[in-house]
Amino acid sequence: MEASDLISCYEKGIERSMNEDLLIEILARLPLKSLSRFKCVSKSWHRLISDKYLQQKLPLISTGVFFRSESDQFKEPRYAYTAADGVIEDSQLDFFPFHEKSTIVDGCNGLLLYYRPAPVTFYVVNTTTKKWVSLPRPQKITQLSILAFDPYSSPEFKVLCFTAWRARGAELEIYSSKTGSWDQHEIQFGIETDAISATMHYFNNVLYILAYPNRVVAVNLTKITCNLIKLPEPMNLDGRVGHSQGHLHYAYIDENKLKIWMLKDAKRSEWALKHETSVRQFIGTREIKPNILAFHPEKELVYIWVPWKMVSYNLRERRLEGMWKFDKERGKAYLIQIWLFPCSSFLTKCLA
């Protein structure tokens, strides 16, 4: 059923007699733009689309496909999203009035963090709802800025600004959208700061950071404490951490073999090897170096970058499930980062 057919059914009064479960099944298959528009059709549709049950049934799409193409090498990186299998659409950011005067410094689950140097201002922009907010100025100069947003656990977002580095820790300011203010903190990593890598993952108010030679630093943003989790193997330069089905996973590709470990017990650093499979089938040649991008939060899917395309791989069935090519109109693309987010009103609430 097309979106126009659904509107026509409503106008004829068919919606009033339609089983609610059936209507949810239909709504869950609509594109994000249509779903947002249909919230205005009636009070009952607004309630259904805002309902948590429907939110959980909605498909997950990859967004924050943050990349730079050969033709754009002297321009700002481009931000796009995968609207459907194989389709990549550039996200129009001209609704944000300071887009040209600011720089995108981070993104997380559908939100973008902008930085404007003069006057010093941070902005958080929601690319789905086309809303944005400016943050009050932090007290100190930031050396590293991170946006933390997990729509599965809370509509609240946080911005972390590391303002000074110590031998085994750091000073930082944390902005919370819940309080609307910055708070200053000091944190101890428990290891040398030089061992901290740039590979990070945010989930349920905890920032997970890969660290050399074989650690995950779990930074609790509520208690402002750190716990160390030992990796099952020495950290791989292209390794990735992420959550899937409620568990922390660690994955890397070495010599065309994909390995995925699942954390069973954080206190004892107990991991289980969940998957080990060859990725040669969609690499094609030894010269190409694939990289793990992200984990699907609910399904046994992993997203992998294989120049010049992004693929989703079904781990259970050991087959490709989706593919998005970047080499047609955009030329060769250099992927910077991607995020996955649910097509639901979780995102519409974060900047309310």
Disulfide bonds with the S-S distance in Angstrom:
none
